[in-house]
Amino acid sequence: MKIKYIHQYSEIEGLQPKKTIMYIMETLNEGIKLTIVLKKKKYINRESCVCCNINYRRGMNILKFLYENSVEINNWLDVLCDCDVKYYLV
């Protein structure tokens, strides 16, 4: 199963570039895979990890938290650490 939340930000001159951030969760045999994707014009940055010590419900809560708090790609792994999530990057 795959779940995706998408935040689209419009350009605000001098304050914010136009960008899209996607928060994705997939269930795998190995655990819960979380992915965050940042798109700015032609630039795409993607990071993924497999979480070994959380179940589907906990994964959904973390995914919602990331989305609702607009957590950026450079901070999301810190959030996982703060939530005591054991993960490995893929």
A tleap script that builds the chain and sets N, CA, C and O, in Angstrom:
source leaprc.protein.ff14SB
mol = sequence {
  NMET LYS ILE LYS TYR ILE HIE GLN TYR SER
  GLU ILE GLU GLY LEU GLN PRO LYS LYS THR
  ILE MET TYR ILE MET GLU THR LEU ASN GLU
  GLY ILE LYS LEU THR ILE VAL LEU LYS LYS
  LYS LYS TYR ILE ASN ARG GLU SER CYS VAL
  CYS CYS ASN ILE ASN TYR ARG ARG GLY MET
  ASN ILE LEU LYS PHE LEU TYR GLU ASN SER
  VAL GLU ILE ASN ASN TRP LEU ASP VAL LEU
  CYS ASP CYS ASP VAL LYS TYR TYR LEU CVAL
}
set mol.1.N position { 0.849 -1.176 0.000 }
set mol.1.CA position { 0.000 0.000 0.000 }
set mol.1.C position { 0.897 1.241 0.000 }
set mol.1.O position { 1.930 1.283 0.668 }
set mol.2.N position { 0.481 2.230 -0.752 }
set mol.2.CA position { 1.249 3.474 -0.879 }
set mol.2.C position { 0.328 4.656 -0.591 }
set mol.2.O position { -0.775 4.742 -1.130 }
set mol.3.N position { 0.793 5.563 0.261 }
set mol.3.CA position { 0.036 6.766 0.617 }
set mol.3.C position { 0.920 7.967 0.345 }
set mol.3.O position { 2.113 7.954 0.649 }
set mol.4.N position { 0.326 9.012 -0.232 }
set mol.4.CA position { 1.107 10.196 -0.607 }
set mol.4.C position { 0.349 11.462 -0.207 }
set mol.4.O position { -0.837 11.612 -0.501 }
set mol.5.N position { 1.056 12.362 0.466 }
set mol.5.CA position { 0.556 13.696 0.761 }
set mol.5.C position { 1.408 14.686 -0.017 }
set mol.5.O position { 2.625 14.528 -0.111 }
set mol.6.N position { 0.765 15.711 -0.576 }
set mol.6.CA position { 1.481 16.678 -1.398 }
set mol.6.C position { 1.188 18.098 -0.914 }
set mol.6.O position { 0.030 18.489 -0.771 }
set mol.7.N position { 2.250 18.860 -0.667 }
set mol.7.CA position { 2.152 20.292 -0.369 }
set mol.7.C position { 2.677 21.052 -1.574 }
set mol.7.O position { 3.797 20.814 -2.026 }
set mol.8.N position { 1.879 21.955 -2.088 }
set mol.8.CA position { 2.331 22.815 -3.178 }
set mol.8.C position { 2.387 24.244 -2.665 }
set mol.8.O position { 1.423 24.763 -2.103 }
set mol.9.N position { 3.533 24.859 -2.872 }
set mol.9.CA position { 3.761 26.225 -2.423 }
set mol.9.C position { 3.886 27.123 -3.642 }
set mol.9.O position { 4.604 26.801 -4.588 }
set mol.10.N position { 3.198 28.232 -3.616 }
set mol.10.CA position { 3.302 29.191 -4.712 }
set mol.10.C position { 4.492 30.117 -4.462 }
set mol.10.O position { 4.974 30.254 -3.338 }
set mol.11.N position { 4.943 30.740 -5.532 }
set mol.11.CA position { 6.034 31.702 -5.402 }
set mol.11.C position { 5.501 32.977 -4.778 }
set mol.11.O position { 4.476 33.517 -5.194 }
set mol.12.N position { 6.221 33.442 -3.773 }
set mol.12.CA position { 5.934 34.738 -3.160 }
set mol.12.C position { 7.220 35.546 -3.325 }
set mol.12.O position { 8.229 35.289 -2.669 }
set mol.13.N position { 7.151 36.518 -4.210 }
set mol.13.CA position { 8.353 37.250 -4.617 }
set mol.13.C position { 9.165 37.730 -3.418 }
set mol.13.O position { 8.653 38.405 -2.524 }
set mol.14.N position { 10.431 37.366 -3.427 }
set mol.14.CA position { 11.353 37.786 -2.387 }
set mol.14.C position { 11.233 37.009 -1.076 }
set mol.14.O position { 12.014 37.231 -0.151 }
set mol.15.N position { 10.261 36.100 -0.992 }
set mol.15.CA position { 10.049 35.364 0.258 }
set mol.15.C position { 10.090 33.849 0.100 }
set mol.15.O position { 10.620 33.147 0.962 }
set mol.16.N position { 9.530 33.340 -1.004 }
set mol.16.CA position { 9.383 31.894 -1.137 }
set mol.16.C position { 9.369 31.490 -2.604 }
set mol.16.O position { 8.628 32.065 -3.402 }
set mol.17.N position { 10.187 30.503 -2.962 }
set mol.17.CA position { 10.127 30.010 -4.341 }
set mol.17.C position { 8.960 29.041 -4.509 }
set mol.17.O position { 8.476 28.463 -3.536 }
set mol.18.N position { 8.521 28.872 -5.734 }
set mol.18.CA position { 7.510 27.867 -6.034 }
set mol.18.C position { 8.154 26.492 -5.849 }
set mol.18.O position { 9.239 26.230 -6.367 }
set mol.19.N position { 7.472 25.618 -5.103 }
set mol.19.CA position { 8.019 24.285 -4.875 }
set mol.19.C position { 6.896 23.327 -4.499 }
set mol.19.O position { 5.798 23.740 -4.126 }
set mol.20.N position { 7.199 22.045 -4.606 }
set mol.20.CA position { 6.291 20.978 -4.203 }
set mol.20.C position { 7.065 20.029 -3.302 }
set mol.20.O position { 8.200 19.659 -3.600 }
set mol.21.N position { 6.442 19.641 -2.201 }
set mol.21.CA position { 7.036 18.642 -1.313 }
set mol.21.C position { 6.045 17.490 -1.189 }
set mol.21.O position { 4.873 17.687 -0.871 }
set mol.22.N position { 6.546 16.276 -1.450 }
set mol.22.CA position { 5.719 15.080 -1.337 }
set mol.22.C position { 6.207 14.232 -0.171 }
set mol.22.O position { 7.408 14.046 0.023 }
set mol.23.N position { 5.264 13.729 0.591 }
set mol.23.CA position { 5.534 12.839 1.719 }
set mol.23.C position { 4.868 11.506 1.368 }
set mol.23.O position { 3.657 11.459 1.153 }
set mol.24.N position { 5.644 10.432 1.310 }
set mol.24.CA position { 5.147 9.149 0.812 }
set mol.24.C position { 5.454 8.050 1.831 }
set mol.24.O position { 6.531 8.020 2.428 }
set mol.25.N position { 4.485 7.147 2.018 }
set mol.25.CA position { 4.688 5.980 2.862 }
set mol.25.C position { 4.283 4.739 2.082 }
set mol.25.O position { 3.237 4.717 1.433 }
set mol.26.N position { 5.117 3.705 2.148 }
set mol.26.CA position { 4.831 2.424 1.516 }
set mol.26.C position { 5.069 1.311 2.525 }
set mol.26.O position { 5.988 1.386 3.340 }
set mol.27.N position { 4.240 0.285 2.464 }
set mol.27.CA position { 4.476 -0.879 3.313 }
set mol.27.C position { 5.293 -1.893 2.522 }
set mol.27.O position { 4.973 -2.225 1.381 }
set mol.28.N position { 6.355 -2.375 3.162 }
set mol.28.CA position { 7.244 -3.369 2.569 }
set mol.28.C position { 7.346 -4.556 3.516 }
set mol.28.O position { 6.947 -4.460 4.677 }
set mol.29.N position { 7.872 -5.665 3.034 }
set mol.29.CA position { 8.118 -6.818 3.911 }
set mol.29.C position { 9.103 -6.471 5.012 }
set mol.29.O position { 9.002 -6.982 6.127 }
set mol.30.N position { 10.073 -5.586 4.697 }
set mol.30.CA position { 11.119 -5.222 5.655 }
set mol.30.C position { 10.663 -4.200 6.688 }
set mol.30.O position { 11.307 -4.044 7.725 }
set mol.31.N position { 9.564 -3.502 6.422 }
set mol.31.CA position { 9.095 -2.451 7.324 }
set mol.31.C position { 8.335 -1.383 6.556 }
set mol.31.O position { 7.785 -1.634 5.483 }
set mol.32.N position { 8.316 -0.216 7.115 }
set mol.32.CA position { 7.619 0.933 6.532 }
set mol.32.C position { 8.645 1.810 5.825 }
set mol.32.O position { 9.621 2.247 6.433 }
set mol.33.N position { 8.420 2.065 4.543 }
set mol.33.CA position { 9.315 2.942 3.787 }
set mol.33.C position { 8.716 4.342 3.753 }
set mol.33.O position { 7.570 4.530 3.345 }
set mol.34.N position { 9.501 5.316 4.185 }
set mol.34.CA position { 9.102 6.724 4.129 }
set mol.34.C position { 10.003 7.439 3.137 }
set mol.34.O position { 11.210 7.202 3.087 }
set mol.35.N position { 9.399 8.316 2.352 }
set mol.35.CA position { 10.123 9.078 1.345 }
set mol.35.C position { 9.650 10.515 1.391 }
set mol.35.O position { 8.466 10.787 1.587 }
set mol.36.N position { 10.580 11.430 1.209 }
set mol.36.CA position { 10.235 12.841 1.041 }
set mol.36.C position { 10.902 13.317 -0.247 }
set mol.36.O position { 12.073 13.035 -0.502 }
set mol.37.N position { 10.126 14.046 -1.051 }
set mol.37.CA position { 10.606 14.525 -2.345 }
set mol.37.C position { 10.386 16.031 -2.414 }
set mol.37.O position { 9.287 16.520 -2.154 }
set mol.38.N position { 11.438 16.758 -2.764 }
set mol.38.CA position { 11.367 18.202 -2.957 }
set mol.38.C position { 11.560 18.501 -4.436 }
set mol.38.O position { 12.546 18.077 -5.038 }
set mol.39.N position { 10.615 19.235 -5.023 }
set mol.39.CA position { 10.725 19.649 -6.425 }
set mol.39.C position { 10.695 21.169 -6.494 }
set mol.39.O position { 9.754 21.810 -6.026 }
set mol.40.N position { 11.755 21.739 -7.091 }
set mol.40.CA position { 11.835 23.181 -7.361 }
set mol.40.C position { 12.264 23.320 -8.801 }
set mol.40.O position { 13.395 22.977 -9.145 }
set mol.41.N position { 11.392 23.812 -9.643 }
set mol.41.CA position { 11.654 23.924 -11.081 }
set mol.41.C position { 12.144 22.581 -11.606 }
set mol.41.O position { 11.407 21.597 -11.539 }
set mol.42.N position { 13.368 22.511 -12.127 }
set mol.42.CA position { 13.894 21.250 -12.656 }
set mol.42.C position { 14.678 20.462 -11.607 }
set mol.42.O position { 15.118 19.345 -11.878 }
set mol.43.N position { 14.855 21.028 -10.422 }
set mol.43.CA position { 15.619 20.405 -9.346 }
set mol.43.C position { 14.718 19.438 -8.575 }
set mol.43.O position { 13.625 19.817 -8.153 }
set mol.44.N position { 15.160 18.208 -8.391 }
set mol.44.CA position { 14.437 17.218 -7.592 }
set mol.44.C position { 15.405 16.596 -6.588 }
set mol.44.O position { 16.473 16.112 -6.963 }
set mol.45.N position { 15.028 16.613 -5.325 }
set mol.45.CA position { 15.810 15.985 -4.270 }
set mol.45.C position { 14.900 14.974 -3.567 }
set mol.45.O position { 13.810 15.327 -3.118 }
set mol.46.N position { 15.347 13.722 -3.472 }
set mol.46.CA position { 14.549 12.652 -2.887 }
set mol.46.C position { 15.387 11.910 -1.852 }
set mol.46.O position { 16.553 11.597 -2.089 }
set mol.47.N position { 14.780 11.635 -0.707 }
set mol.47.CA position { 15.414 10.809 0.313 }
set mol.47.C position { 14.399 9.784 0.792 }
set mol.47.O position { 13.224 10.098 0.983 }
set mol.48.N position { 14.869 8.547 0.984 }
set mol.48.CA position { 14.001 7.463 1.448 }
set mol.48.C position { 14.693 6.673 2.533 }
set mol.48.O position { 15.920 6.581 2.573 }
set mol.49.N position { 13.891 6.103 3.412 }
set mol.49.CA position { 14.419 5.200 4.426 }
set mol.49.C position { 13.385 4.131 4.734 }
set mol.49.O position { 12.186 4.322 4.526 }
set mol.50.N position { 13.867 3.012 5.228 }
set mol.50.CA position { 12.990 1.946 5.701 }
set mol.50.C position { 13.062 1.943 7.217 }
set mol.50.O position { 14.141 1.863 7.804 }
set mol.51.N position { 11.895 2.034 7.840 }
set mol.51.CA position { 11.782 2.059 9.296 }
set mol.51.C position { 11.462 0.648 9.770 }
set mol.51.O position { 10.469 0.051 9.354 }
set mol.52.N position { 12.305 0.129 10.633 }
set mol.52.CA position { 12.209 -1.279 11.037 }
set mol.52.C position { 11.389 -1.502 12.306 }
set mol.52.O position { 10.889 -2.606 12.525 }
set mol.53.N position { 11.242 -0.489 13.135 }
set mol.53.CA position { 10.617 -0.704 14.436 }
set mol.53.C position { 9.273 0.004 14.610 }
set mol.53.O position { 8.862 0.272 15.739 }
set mol.54.N position { 8.588 0.310 13.514 }
set mol.54.CA position { 7.265 0.930 13.615 }
set mol.54.C position { 6.260 0.121 12.800 }
set mol.54.O position { 6.617 -0.560 11.839 }
set mol.55.N position { 5.005 0.213 13.206 }
set mol.55.CA position { 3.943 -0.460 12.460 }
set mol.55.C position { 3.239 0.537 11.537 }
set mol.55.O position { 3.608 1.710 11.486 }
set mol.56.N position { 2.241 0.071 10.822 }
set mol.56.CA position { 1.522 0.899 9.848 }
set mol.56.C position { 0.936 2.148 10.508 }
set mol.56.O position { 1.088 3.257 9.995 }
set mol.57.N position { 0.274 1.965 11.632 }
set mol.57.CA position { -0.384 3.097 12.309 }
set mol.57.C position { 0.633 4.162 12.726 }
set mol.57.O position { 0.402 5.355 12.526 }
set mol.58.N position { 1.749 3.736 13.300 }
set mol.58.CA position { 2.792 4.686 13.711 }
set mol.58.C position { 3.382 5.394 12.485 }
set mol.58.O position { 3.660 6.592 12.520 }
set mol.59.N position { 3.565 4.639 11.414 }
set mol.59.CA position { 4.052 5.235 10.170 }
set mol.59.C position { 3.109 6.307 9.653 }
set mol.59.O position { 3.552 7.369 9.217 }
set mol.60.N position { 1.803 6.031 9.700 }
set mol.60.CA position { 0.810 7.023 9.252 }
set mol.60.C position { 0.862 8.279 10.111 }
set mol.60.O position { 0.779 9.394 9.596 }
set mol.61.N position { 0.999 8.096 11.417 }
set mol.61.CA position { 1.074 9.259 12.308 }
set mol.61.C position { 2.301 10.104 12.008 }
set mol.61.O position { 2.225 11.332 11.996 }
set mol.62.N position { 3.421 9.458 11.767 }
set mol.62.CA position { 4.644 10.193 11.440 }
set mol.62.C position { 4.496 10.898 10.097 }
set mol.62.O position { 4.897 12.054 9.958 }
set mol.63.N position { 3.924 10.213 9.103 }
set mol.63.CA position { 3.693 10.817 7.786 }
set mol.63.C position { 2.813 12.053 7.902 }
set mol.63.O position { 3.118 13.087 7.309 }
set mol.64.N position { 1.725 11.959 8.660 }
set mol.64.CA position { 0.831 13.106 8.862 }
set mol.64.C position { 1.554 14.247 9.563 }
set mol.64.O position { 1.373 15.412 9.208 }
set mol.65.N position { 2.374 13.916 10.557 }
set mol.65.CA position { 3.121 14.947 11.274 }
set mol.65.C position { 4.058 15.690 10.327 }
set mol.65.O position { 4.104 16.920 10.329 }
set mol.66.N position { 4.803 14.941 9.519 }
set mol.66.CA position { 5.718 15.558 8.552 }
set mol.66.C position { 4.958 16.500 7.620 }
set mol.66.O position { 5.383 17.630 7.380 }
set mol.67.N position { 3.825 16.017 7.097 }
set mol.67.CA position { 3.020 16.792 6.157 }
set mol.67.C position { 2.401 18.025 6.824 }
set mol.67.O position { 2.548 19.142 6.328 }
set mol.68.N position { 1.717 17.819 7.938 }
set mol.68.CA position { 0.991 18.923 8.572 }
set mol.68.C position { 1.913 20.001 9.130 }
set mol.68.O position { 1.501 21.150 9.290 }
set mol.69.N position { 3.159 19.636 9.426 }
set mol.69.CA position { 4.114 20.607 9.943 }
set mol.69.C position { 5.089 21.086 8.879 }
set mol.69.O position { 6.055 21.783 9.187 }
set mol.70.N position { 4.838 20.712 7.623 }
set mol.70.CA position { 5.659 21.145 6.492 }
set mol.70.C position { 7.145 20.931 6.750 }
set mol.70.O position { 7.966 21.809 6.484 }
set mol.71.N position { 7.479 19.755 7.272 }
set mol.71.CA position { 8.871 19.446 7.579 }
set mol.71.C position { 9.646 19.358 6.270 }
set mol.71.O position { 9.237 18.658 5.345 }
set mol.72.N position { 10.749 20.060 6.199 }
set mol.72.CA position { 11.582 20.108 4.997 }
set mol.72.C position { 12.483 18.884 4.899 }
set mol.72.O position { 12.702 18.177 5.883 }
set mol.73.N position { 12.994 18.648 3.715 }
set mol.73.CA position { 13.818 17.474 3.457 }
set mol.73.C position { 15.105 17.479 4.289 }
set mol.73.O position { 15.634 16.411 4.598 }
set mol.74.N position { 15.608 18.635 4.651 }
set mol.74.CA position { 16.843 18.683 5.435 }
set mol.74.C position { 16.609 18.456 6.933 }
set mol.74.O position { 17.571 18.411 7.700 }
set mol.75.N position { 15.343 18.311 7.364 }
set mol.75.CA position { 15.040 18.130 8.789 }
set mol.75.C position { 14.293 16.836 9.104 }
set mol.75.O position { 14.166 16.479 10.275 }
set mol.76.N position { 13.804 16.135 8.108 }
set mol.76.CA position { 12.881 15.043 8.388 }
set mol.76.C position { 13.535 13.873 9.112 }
set mol.76.O position { 12.870 13.210 9.908 }
set mol.77.N position { 14.809 13.595 8.866 }
set mol.77.CA position { 15.476 12.498 9.563 }
set mol.77.C position { 15.675 12.827 11.041 }
set mol.77.O position { 15.695 11.926 11.879 }
set mol.78.N position { 15.823 14.110 11.364 }
set mol.78.CA position { 15.882 14.532 12.768 }
set mol.78.C position { 14.565 14.228 13.475 }
set mol.78.O position { 14.555 13.816 14.634 }
set mol.79.N position { 13.459 14.434 12.770 }
set mol.79.CA position { 12.144 14.124 13.335 }
set mol.79.C position { 12.043 12.626 13.629 }
set mol.79.O position { 11.548 12.234 14.686 }
set mol.80.N position { 12.507 11.794 12.702 }
set mol.80.CA position { 12.476 10.347 12.930 }
set mol.80.C position { 13.298 9.981 14.161 }
set mol.80.O position { 12.871 9.160 14.972 }
set mol.81.N position { 14.465 10.580 14.301 }
set mol.81.CA position { 15.307 10.321 15.474 }
set mol.81.C position { 14.605 10.755 16.758 }
set mol.81.O position { 14.649 10.043 17.762 }
set mol.82.N position { 13.961 11.915 16.729 }
set mol.82.CA position { 13.227 12.411 17.901 }
set mol.82.C position { 12.079 11.473 18.279 }
set mol.82.O position { 11.678 11.417 19.441 }
set mol.83.N position { 11.551 10.739 17.300 }
set mol.83.CA position { 10.447 9.794 17.527 }
set mol.83.C position { 10.959 8.383 17.821 }
set mol.83.O position { 10.172 7.437 17.853 }
set mol.84.N position { 12.261 8.234 18.034 }
set mol.84.CA position { 12.896 6.936 18.322 }
set mol.84.C position { 12.653 5.903 17.228 }
set mol.84.O position { 12.468 4.721 17.518 }
set mol.85.N position { 12.654 6.342 15.984 }
set mol.85.CA position { 12.475 5.438 14.849 }
set mol.85.C position { 13.844 4.925 14.409 }
set mol.85.O position { 14.766 5.704 14.168 }
set mol.86.N position { 13.957 3.620 14.309 }
set mol.86.CA position { 15.176 2.989 13.792 }
set mol.86.C position { 14.993 2.822 12.291 }
set mol.86.O position { 14.005 2.239 11.845 }
set mol.87.N position { 15.933 3.326 11.519 }
set mol.87.CA position { 15.787 3.298 10.059 }
set mol.87.C position { 17.130 3.103 9.389 }
set mol.87.O position { 18.188 3.274 9.996 }
set mol.88.N position { 17.058 2.738 8.115 }
set mol.88.CA position { 18.240 2.752 7.257 }
set mol.88.C position { 17.864 3.395 5.939 }
set mol.88.O position { 16.759 3.199 5.432 }
set mol.89.N position { 18.791 4.164 5.386 }
set mol.89.CA position { 18.541 4.893 4.142 }
set mol.89.C position { 18.561 3.930 2.960 }
set mol.89.O position { 19.337 2.975 2.934 }
set mol.90.N position { 17.713 4.192 2.001 }
set mol.90.CA position { 17.671 3.398 0.771 }
set mol.90.C position { 17.738 4.304 -0.439 }
set mol.90.O position { 17.716 3.823 -1.572 }
savepdb mol mol.pdb
quit
